[in-house]
Amino acid sequence: MAHVHRVVVLAVDGVYPFELGIPSRVFEAADRRYEVLTCSVDGRPVRTNSDFSITVEHGPEALRTADTVVIPPFVSTAVTPEIPRAVVAALASVAPATRLVSICTGAFVLAAAGLLDGRPATTHWVVADLFRAWFPKVALDPNVLFIDDGDVLTSAGAASGLDVCLHLIRRDHGSEVANQVARMCVTPPWRDGGQAQYIQHPVPEPAASGTAAARQWAWENLHEPMTLANLAEHSHMSLRTFARRFTEEVGMSPGRWLIQQRVERARHLLETTDLPVDEIAGRVGFAGGTSLREHLHAALGVSPIAYRRTFRGALSPSPLTTAAHATA
């Protein structure tokens, strides 16, 4: 019988109920590939940031059995540069090889425990300046939805908890499984851009919402050569206006977004077909196999052959351990 990956979610006082439930909702939709347990530092009920408490089924002993530990966010007024001794003790019981994941302000717990020193990490953009002041040893990037640094992953605000959990399923079992889970949860398999698109304009102004048609056209025609002028034409804008509005809406430049879409389409074809690398490159709009290899290596640190071997050859518990930003 295949190993069932155990995910243990550590709820601390002031936890946000929505984010607390994300790991269970996402991982348990992956057709019995994961088991999700929720624990507290003492096995007792946990206060939420709302007007109710949550009773958990497990105490800190569950952390010792985890393959992955997830720390959801908690109310910002409870954030301090130090964490309670009980939380320190609970984290100390986690086995060295265990994968650690934080959502939003959960990164403060990992940072206060010294687990992010010298690593890239992210958290919600609202508390980014505070995080930098308290934890200068952490290479904070507040512009991404999540950061995968191998055995430690950090994510931004609430919905990015969905992003990072789906990313882990994709890393563990491939895009077909992750896409199926995304459909079950009625959420995109991945989102374009990063937090930058939300910082200044949480909801784009109507006048600045005109690049969606161009993105749809590009996505449907990735195999075709296309320029910034082509994209701007589909939005009926000047080049300068289109580039500015695109970046405001998506959080990255049109060129970077286009490369990302082509890489994602190539990943899907590598996972689900036996097409030669050169043919895949042509189908997604790269000039040739060499270009695809360069872009895939820049995004994931692996060659197309190695990527295909990981996801087609085994679909095994061995994850593709790469440092990958959500906006790479």
N, C-alpha and C positions, 0 to 999 in steps of 0.2 A: 504494500500500500504506500502511495506517495506521501512524503512528509507534508503535513499541514502546517503552514507557516503561522506561528502564533504572534499576534500583535497585541501588546498590552498598552492600554491608554491610562496615563497617570493623571488623575483629576486632583487639582489643588484648590484650596479655598478661593472663592471668587471666580470659578471657572465659568466660561460662557457655554450655556447648554447647546447652542447650535453647533459650535465647533467640536464640543465633546462628542457629539453623535456622528460626526463626519466619518471617522475611521470605520466604525461599525457599519454604517450605511454603505460605504464604498467597497471595503474589502469583503464583506459578507455577500456582496452581489457577484463575486468572482467564482461562483460554482464550487464552493467548498474547498477552495485552495488556501483559504485563510481562516483562522479562528481569532476572534477578537474578544479580549477580556478587559474589563474596566476596574481599576483599583484606586485606592487612596493610600496615603502614607501610613494610615493606622487602621484601615478597614472600616472606619466609621463614615457616616453620611458626610457629604461635602456641601458647603454653602455655594450657591451659584451667584452670579451677578444680578439675578432676578429675585423675585419674591418667593423662592422655594429652594429647598435643598434636595440633593440627590443621594439615594442610598445605593452604594456599590456592593458588588458581590464578593470582592476580593481585597485583601490587604497587600502590603508591600512585597510579600513572598512571591506574588505573581510575577514581579519584575525579574526575578532570577530565572524564570522559565521562558522569557521572551526572546523571540528572534528579532522583533522590532519593537521599540518603545516610542510612543507618541505622547508629546506634551502639548495639550491644547492651551489656548490663551486664557488669561484671567483678568479680572477688572484692573484697569491701569492704576487705580489708586493704591493697589496692593503691590505694585512693582517697586522693588528696591534693589540696590546693588548687591545685597546679600539675600540668601534664601534661608528659610527656616532649617534648623538642624535636622528635623524629621525628613525634609525633602532631600537634604544632602545625604543622609543615611540611606534613604530609599534608592537614590541614584547610584550610590556606591555599591549596591548589591547587584547592579546590572552587570552581566558577563561582558568581558572585554570585546568580544566579537559582535555584540548586539548592535543592530542598526538603530540610530537615534534620529527622531524626527520632531521638529517643533512647528507649531502653527502660530503665527502672529507673535504675541508677547511671550509665548512659550520659549522663544529664543533667549529671553532674559534669564530663564532658569538654567539653560545650558551654559550661557555665558558666565553667570555667577558661579557655576560649579567648575569653571575653568575648562570646559569641554570644547569651547570654540576658539581658544587662543591660537593665533596664527592661521586660522581658517577663514575662508570666505563664508559669509552668512548674510541673511536678510531678516527683516522684521517689518511690521507695519510702518509706512512712511511717516505717520504722525509722530511716532516715538523714536524716529531715527536719530535725531540730534541728541536726545537723552541717552540712547544706547551707546552712541559714539563717545559721549563724555564719560560714561561709566566703564565702558569696556574698550579702551583704545587698542588693545592687542588683537581685536577681532577686525577682519577686513570686511566691513559692512558695505553692502550694496543695496540701497533702498529702492532701486529702480526695477528690480526683477520680481516676478511672481514667486519663484522659489529658486533655491540653489541646491544642486546635488553635488556634494563633496565626498561621494563614496559611501562611507559608513555613517555620515552625519548629513542630514538634509534639513534645511530651514525654509519656511515659507512665510508669505506676507499676511495680508488680512484674511478675513473669514473665508471667502470663496476660494482663496489660494490653497486652503486645506484640501479642497476637492482636487485641485490641480496636482498637488504633490502626491496625493494618494493614488490618483490615476497614473501618474508618472511611475510610481513604484510598481504598480501592476504591470505596466508596459515593460519596465526594466526586468521584472521577474519572469513574465510570461508572454511578452510580445504584444503587438498592437491589436491583434484580433480580439484577444481577451479584454484588453483595456477599452477598446471601442465598444464591445458588447456591454461592459459594465457602465460606460458612459451613457449608452442608450437606455439602460435600465434606470439610471439615475436622472435621465433627461437633462444632461449637461454636455457641453462640448468635450471631446476627447483631449483637446488642448486649446488654449486661448492665445491669441496673438498679442505680442507686446508684453509690457510689464507694468509696474506700478506707476511709471511716469505718466501714463495716459489718464490716471485718476487724480493725480496730485492737484493740478490746477483746474481741471474741468471734469468733475465727476460725471456730469451728464453733458455731452457736447451740445453747444448751442445749435439750433436748427440750421443756421447759415453755415455752420462748420461741419455739417454731417454729410457732405456730399461725395465722399470717396468710396462708399460701400459698393456702388455699382461697378466701379473700376476694379475693386478687389475681387468681386464675384467673377467678372469677366476674366481677370488674370488667372484665377484659380481654375476656371473651366478651360483655359487655353495655355496651361503651363508649358506644353510642348512647343509652342510657337515662340520665335524670337520677339521680345518686346522691350520697349524703351520707356523712359519716363514720359516722353512725349505721347506715346500710345496710351498710357494710363491717364494722363491729364486730359487727353481728348475725350475719353469715355466719361469723364466727370465734367466736361465742358468748362475747364478752368485753364488759366495760364500755368506754365510750368512752376513758377515760383509759388503761386497760391496753392496749387495742388500739393507740392512738397510740404509746405507748411501745415496745411490742414490734415494731410495724411499722417504726419508725425504727431499732431495733436490728438487725433482720433485713435491711432494704433500704438503709439509709444515708441516707434522706430521709423527709420527712413524707408521710402518705398523700395529702394534697392535691397536693403537688408531683409525686409519682409519677403520680397520675392525669392531671395535665396533660401530663406527659412521654409517657405512653402514647397520649393523644389526639393529640398533635403527631406522634408517630411513625406512627400509623395514617393521619393526614392526609397526611404526606409520601409514604407508600406509595400512597395513592389519587391524589395529584397526579402521581406518576411513572408510574402504570400505567393511569390512566383519563382520560377526557375530561369527567368529571363537573364541573358548575359548582361554584364555591367554596362557595356557600351550601349546596348539597346535601352536599358533603363535610363541611362543618361539622356538619350535622345527623347524618350517619352516624357521626361520631366523638364526638358528645356536647357540642359547643360550642353556645352559644346562637344563634349565627348567623355569617355571614361575617365580620362585624366582629371578633367574639371570636377566630375562627381567625386572622385577619390579625394581631391584637395578639399572640397567643401565638407564632405562627410567627416574627414579627419579633423578639420577645424572645429566642427560642431561637437563631435563625440570622441575624437581621439582614436578612432579605429578605421580600418579599411573596409570597403564594401564586403569583401570576402569574409573578413573576421566578423563583421556585423551579421551577415547572413548565417554563418556557422553558429553563432550564439543563439539566434532566434529560430532558425529553421532546423539546424542539426540536432538540437537538444531540447530546446524550450525547457531547460533544466532549472533546478533551484539555484544554479550558479548565475548571479546577476551580471550584467554588463556594468562593471564598476568604473564609471567615468565621471569626471566633473563636468556637469552640463548645466548651464544657465537656462532658465525658461525662455530667454530671448536669444539664445545662441542660434 
